[in-house]
Amino acid sequence: MRIALIGAGQRGSIYAAYLREKGIEISAVVEPIASRRNRAVEDYDIPQAFSCLEDFLAQGRIADAAVVATMDRDHFRCAMPLLKAGYHLLLEKPISPDSEECLRIQEAADARGLLVMVCHVLRYTEFFTRIKDIIDSGELGRIQTIEYAEYMGNFHMAHSFVRGKWNRTDTSSPIILQKSCHDMDILTWLVGCRAAKVSSFGNLSYFRPENAPEGSALRCKDCTLGERCRFNAYRTYLPMIGKWRAVDVTDDMTEEGMRRALDEGPYGSCVFHCDNDVCDQQTTAIQFENGVTAAFQMSAFSDHMHRRIKIMCEHGSIRGDDAENHLTITRFGSFADVPTPPEEIALHPYRGRHGGGDIGLVDAFVQALTKKTSERPRVAGTPNGEIPSGDSEISRSIESHLIANAAEESRLTGETVYMNSYKDEIRTHC
């Protein structure tokens, strides 16, 4: 089995490393930045390297599948010709910032019988799979409502969504899609139903010029606050040389290279004087077609990155915090003053990021790809067959994107979005 790597940034490299662990050959890499391309060739012993997708496609079908780990607004441009050429895809989220493009990618994959698995890694963590198993067992009855929060961490917000590559909707995605389509996917998966209507509220409240401290400057190198500011770029990034946040800043992992990048590049800008426009907090209410309701909150105002969830069922509740790697099941008793002892579930230690979800996703992709490549190919244009195996196959992931985009529309218009009408409007343009 051979897989091509389209995009050799941080996420592409993570998937490439896990694929190599499983004995999968990375047969080609496409990456416009020469330093990243060359590093991928060396790290993963890749025989063919290309600076653009067109040169790669000109070689014919030289792999079974491709990992698409480019920036958000390049996904559609990459995915469509790859599908036309017959490649199965592991596609980084979001599928596309545009709902119409999401549906067009799904239609192209279905028409050709190709697997497109979206990188919704949370489905493959023990934290969420155990919750799903408890719900599906029926021991607590049906879900009634869910409280769910994603706490991004103020440093992650500043790094990725204020200074970084996802700081503007017009060049990347709304943050509710880019960051929280994971969570919309988890909600639809746990509830097992499509959304009926969505309302959302939020804004960019803190990382704005009017909140800049007195004495601050446009760039950290000129700022009088120095180490007194927790967002000081040199204080943030110099101790992180060689780690995941720092590699976004520069490919030169020396102190001199880092200082030069901070002196000149976007990561050395004051967080209150960037050109960012995505929300730093947003709350979304969802009613599903089966009557279940969910309240989801995304907030940058936390000291670390974690997710917290409470699922209230007919006969009990499930609570958990993925940073604690622990779940609590409470079964309802007859009287409040005679509480039922909760059941505590300690989960296993995990390897890798996203609670072990990255590794789980790659395992699931390889299994699904092995099955798909052993099937007889479907001729384009024939009726769709059974949904391919794999929990994050695109037909199961696309609902999360439609909900997230509907939430952004609701936030901007102040109106509730009715999902059937919203989907019908999108499909008229496909």
C-alpha positions in Angstrom: 0.0 0.0 0.0 1.4 3.4 -1.0 0.3 6.8 0.2 1.2 10.3 -1.0 1.6 13.2 1.4 0.0 16.4 0.1 1.2 19.1 2.5 4.3 18.5 4.7 3.5 20.8 7.6 2.9 19.8 11.2 -0.3 17.8 10.7 0.9 16.1 7.5 4.1 15.1 9.3 2.2 13.6 12.2 0.1 11.4 10.0 3.2 10.4 7.9 5.0 9.3 11.0 2.2 7.1 12.2 1.7 5.6 8.7 5.4 4.7 8.6 5.0 3.1 12.0 2.4 0.8 10.5 4.7 -0.1 7.6 3.0 2.0 5.0 5.2 3.4 2.2 5.0 7.2 1.7 5.7 7.2 -2.0 5.5 10.9 -2.8 5.3 14.3 -1.1 3.8 17.5 -2.5 4.9 20.6 -0.6 5.6 24.1 -2.0 8.0 25.1 0.8 11.4 23.6 -0.1 12.6 23.2 3.5 9.5 21.2 4.6 9.6 19.2 1.4 13.2 18.2 1.9 12.7 17.4 5.5 9.8 15.1 4.7 11.9 13.3 2.0 14.7 12.7 4.6 12.5 11.8 7.6 10.2 9.4 5.7 12.5 8.1 3.0 10.2 9.4 0.2 11.3 8.6 -3.3 9.4 11.3 -5.2 8.9 15.0 -4.3 6.9 17.7 -6.0 6.5 21.4 -5.4 3.0 21.6 -6.9 0.0 19.2 -7.2 -0.1 19.5 -11.0 3.3 18.0 -11.4 2.3 15.1 -9.0 -0.9 14.4 -10.9 1.0 14.4 -14.2 2.8 11.2 -13.1 -0.5 9.2 -13.2 -1.8 7.3 -10.2 1.4 6.5 -8.3 -0.2 5.7 -4.9 -3.4 4.2 -3.5 -4.3 7.1 -1.4 -3.3 10.7 -0.4 -3.2 12.5 2.9 -4.4 16.1 2.2 -3.0 18.3 5.0 -2.9 21.7 3.3 -4.5 24.9 4.5 -8.3 25.0 4.8 -9.1 26.9 1.6 -6.8 24.6 -0.4 -8.7 21.4 0.5 -11.3 21.6 -2.3 -8.7 22.6 -4.9 -6.6 19.5 -4.0 -9.3 17.0 -3.2 -11.3 17.3 -6.4 -8.5 16.4 -8.9 -7.1 13.7 -6.6 -10.6 12.1 -6.5 -10.8 12.4 -10.3 -7.5 10.6 -10.6 -8.8 7.8 -8.4 -7.1 8.5 -5.0 -8.7 7.6 -1.7 -8.2 10.4 0.8 -7.4 11.1 4.4 -8.6 14.7 4.5 -7.7 17.1 7.2 -10.6 19.0 8.7 -12.4 21.2 7.8 -13.4 19.4 4.6 -13.8 23.0 3.2 -14.9 26.3 4.7 -17.6 26.3 2.0 -20.6 24.0 2.6 -21.3 23.7 -1.1 -17.7 22.5 -1.7 -18.1 20.0 1.2 -21.1 18.5 -0.6 -19.3 18.4 -4.0 -16.3 16.5 -2.5 -18.7 14.0 -1.0 -20.6 13.6 -4.3 -17.3 13.1 -6.2 -16.2 10.4 -3.7 -19.5 8.6 -3.8 -19.7 8.6 -7.6 -16.3 6.9 -7.8 -16.7 4.6 -4.8 -13.7 6.3 -3.1 -13.0 6.5 0.6 -12.7 10.0 2.0 -12.0 9.9 5.7 -12.0 13.2 7.5 -9.6 13.8 10.3 -12.1 14.0 13.1 -9.7 12.5 15.5 -11.8 12.8 18.7 -13.9 9.9 17.6 -10.9 7.7 18.1 -10.0 8.6 21.6 -10.9 6.3 24.5 -12.5 9.3 26.3 -15.2 9.7 23.7 -15.5 6.0 22.5 -16.2 5.0 26.2 -18.9 7.7 26.4 -20.4 6.4 23.2 -20.4 2.8 24.4 -22.2 3.8 27.6 -24.9 5.7 25.7 -25.4 2.9 23.2 -25.7 0.3 26.0 -29.0 2.0 27.0 -28.2 1.6 30.7 -28.9 5.3 31.4 -31.8 5.5 29.0 -32.1 8.0 26.2 -30.1 11.2 26.0 -32.1 14.3 27.0 -29.6 17.1 26.9 -25.9 17.8 26.7 -23.6 20.5 28.1 -20.3 20.6 26.3 -17.4 23.0 26.3 -14.1 23.4 24.5 -11.6 25.4 26.4 -9.0 26.4 23.9 -6.3 27.9 26.2 -5.5 31.6 26.0 -2.0 30.8 24.6 -3.4 28.6 21.8 -5.9 31.3 20.8 -3.1 33.8 20.7 -0.8 31.5 18.7 -3.2 30.0 16.2 -6.2 32.3 15.9 -4.8 35.8 16.6 -1.2 35.7 15.3 -1.4 32.5 13.3 -2.7 31.0 10.1 -6.3 30.7 11.2 -6.8 34.3 12.4 -9.1 35.4 9.6 -12.3 33.9 8.2 -11.6 35.1 4.7 -8.2 33.3 4.5 -9.1 30.2 6.6 -12.4 29.4 8.3 -14.7 30.7 11.0 -13.3 29.4 14.3 -16.5 27.5 15.0 -15.8 25.5 11.9 -12.0 25.3 12.0 -11.6 24.5 15.7 -14.9 23.2 16.7 -16.1 21.0 13.8 -14.5 18.3 15.9 -17.1 19.0 18.6 -20.1 19.3 16.3 -19.0 15.9 15.0 -18.8 14.4 18.5 -22.3 15.8 19.3 -23.9 14.4 16.2 -22.1 11.1 16.8 -23.2 10.8 20.4 -26.8 11.9 19.7 -27.0 9.7 16.6 -29.2 12.2 14.8 -29.1 15.2 12.4 -29.6 18.8 13.7 -33.0 20.4 13.3 -32.1 24.0 14.2 -29.1 26.0 15.4 -28.7 29.3 17.2 -25.3 30.9 18.0 -23.9 33.9 19.8 -20.4 35.2 20.1 -17.8 37.7 19.1 -14.2 38.8 19.2 -14.2 40.4 22.6 -10.7 40.6 24.0 -8.0 40.4 21.3 -8.8 43.9 20.0 -6.8 47.2 19.8 -8.9 48.9 22.5 -7.8 46.3 25.0 -4.1 46.8 24.5 -2.3 47.7 27.7 -0.9 51.2 28.2 2.7 51.2 26.9 2.2 48.4 24.3 3.5 48.7 20.8 2.5 47.1 17.5 5.4 44.6 17.8 6.8 42.9 20.9 10.3 44.0 20.0 9.3 47.6 20.5 7.1 47.1 23.5 7.9 48.6 26.9 6.0 46.0 28.8 8.5 43.2 28.0 8.3 40.2 30.3 5.4 41.7 32.2 3.1 40.8 29.3 2.1 37.1 29.2 1.7 37.4 25.4 5.3 38.6 24.9 6.5 36.7 21.9 10.0 36.1 23.0 8.8 34.9 26.4 6.4 32.6 24.7 8.5 31.1 21.8 12.1 31.1 22.8 11.6 28.3 25.4 9.6 26.4 22.9 12.2 26.0 20.2 11.8 22.6 18.5 8.3 22.1 19.9 4.9 22.3 18.1 4.1 25.9 18.6 7.6 27.1 17.6 7.7 25.2 14.3 4.8 27.3 13.1 6.9 30.4 13.6 10.0 29.4 11.5 11.8 26.4 10.1 15.0 27.7 11.7 15.1 26.1 15.1 18.0 28.2 16.5 17.7 31.1 18.9 19.0 33.4 16.2 16.5 32.1 13.6 13.6 32.4 16.1 14.5 35.9 17.2 14.7 37.0 13.5 11.3 35.4 12.8 9.8 37.2 15.8 11.4 40.5 14.9 10.0 40.4 11.4 7.1 38.0 11.1 3.4 37.8 12.3 4.2 35.8 15.5 6.1 38.8 16.9 3.0 41.1 16.5 1.2 42.4 19.6 -1.9 40.2 20.1 -4.0 43.4 20.4 -2.8 44.8 17.1 -3.2 41.9 14.7 -5.6 41.7 11.7 -7.5 38.8 13.3 -11.3 38.7 13.1 -12.4 35.3 14.4 -14.3 34.9 17.6 -12.5 34.3 20.9 -15.7 33.0 22.5 -18.9 31.6 21.0 -21.9 29.7 22.4 -24.1 27.5 20.2 -27.5 25.9 21.0 -28.6 22.9 18.9 -31.9 21.0 18.8 -31.6 17.7 17.1 -34.4 16.0 15.0 -35.0 13.5 17.8 -35.6 16.2 20.4 -32.2 16.1 22.1 -30.8 19.6 22.9 -27.2 20.6 23.3 -25.4 23.7 24.5 -21.8 24.1 23.2 -19.4 26.7 24.4 -16.0 27.5 22.8 -13.9 29.8 24.8 -10.3 31.1 24.6 -10.3 32.1 28.3 -8.8 29.2 30.0 -5.3 28.3 31.3 -5.0 25.1 29.3 -6.6 23.2 26.5 -9.3 20.7 27.4 -12.9 19.6 26.8 -15.6 19.1 29.4 -18.9 17.3 28.8 -22.0 16.4 30.8 -24.6 14.1 29.1 -27.9 14.0 30.9 -30.0 10.9 30.2 -33.3 9.6 31.5 -31.8 7.5 34.3 -28.4 9.1 35.0 -25.6 11.3 33.7 -22.1 11.0 32.3 -19.5 13.6 33.2 -16.0 13.9 32.0 -13.0 16.1 31.4 -10.6 14.9 28.7 -7.6 16.5 30.4 -8.3 14.4 33.5 -8.8 11.3 31.3 -11.6 10.2 33.6 -15.4 9.7 33.5 -18.1 9.8 36.2 -21.4 8.0 35.8 -24.2 9.0 38.2 -27.4 6.9 38.4 -30.3 8.9 39.6 -31.7 7.9 43.1 -35.1 8.4 44.7 -34.1 11.2 47.1 -31.5 14.0 46.9 -30.5 13.4 50.5 -29.7 9.8 49.8 -27.3 10.1 46.8 -26.4 7.2 44.7 -22.6 6.6 44.8 -21.2 7.6 41.4 -19.2 5.1 39.3 -15.7 6.4 38.5 -14.0 5.3 35.3 -10.2 5.9 35.0 -9.2 5.6 31.4 -5.9 4.2 30.1 -2.9 6.4 29.4 -2.6 7.3 25.8 0.2 8.1 23.3 0.4 11.1 21.0 -1.8 14.2 20.8 -5.5 14.6 20.8 -6.0 12.0 23.5 -4.5 9.3 21.3 -7.0 10.2 18.5 -4.3 10.8 15.9 -3.0 7.2 16.2 -6.5 5.8 16.3 -7.5 7.7 13.2 -4.5 6.4 11.2 -5.3 2.9 12.3 -8.9 3.2 11.2 -7.9 4.8 7.9 -5.5 2.0 7.1 -8.1 -0.6 7.9 -10.8 1.1 5.8 -8.3 1.7 3.0 -7.3 -2.0 3.0 -10.9 -3.0 2.7 -11.6 -0.4 -0.1 -8.6 -1.3 -2.2 -9.6 -5.0 -2.1 -13.0 -4.2 -3.5 -13.8 -4.0 -7.2 -13.7 -0.3 -8.2 -17.0 1.3 -9.0 -17.4 3.1 -12.4 -18.0 6.8 -12.0 -21.7 7.7 -12.3 -23.1 4.4 -11.0 -25.4 4.4 -8.0 -23.9 4.9 -4.6 -23.2 1.8 -2.6 -23.1 1.1 1.1 -21.3 3.7 3.2 -17.6 2.6 3.4 -16.4 1.5 6.8 -14.8 4.0 9.1 -16.5 6.3 11.6 -15.1 9.5 10.0 -16.0 8.6 6.4 -17.1 11.8 4.8 -20.8 11.2 4.7 -20.7 10.9 8.5 -18.5 13.9 9.0 -20.3 16.4 6.7 -23.1 17.1 9.1 -20.7 18.7 11.6 -19.6 21.2 9.0 -23.1 22.1 8.0 -24.0 22.7 11.7 -20.8 24.8 12.2 -21.5 26.9 9.2 -25.1 27.3 10.2 -23.9 28.4 13.7 -21.7 31.1 12.1 -24.7 32.3 9.9 -26.8 32.5 13.0 -24.2 34.4 14.9 -23.9 37.0 12.1 -27.6 37.3 11.4 -29.0 36.9 14.9 -31.5 34.4 13.6 -32.1 30.7 14.2 -31.1 28.6 11.3 -33.5 25.8 10.3 -31.3 23.0 9.0 -33.5 21.5 6.3 -34.1 24.8 4.7 -30.4 25.6 5.0 -29.3 22.4 3.3 -31.9 22.8 0.6 -30.4 26.3 -0.2 -26.9 24.9 -0.4 -27.9 22.0 -2.6 -29.6 24.3 -5.2 -26.1 25.6 -6.0 -24.4 22.2 -6.2 
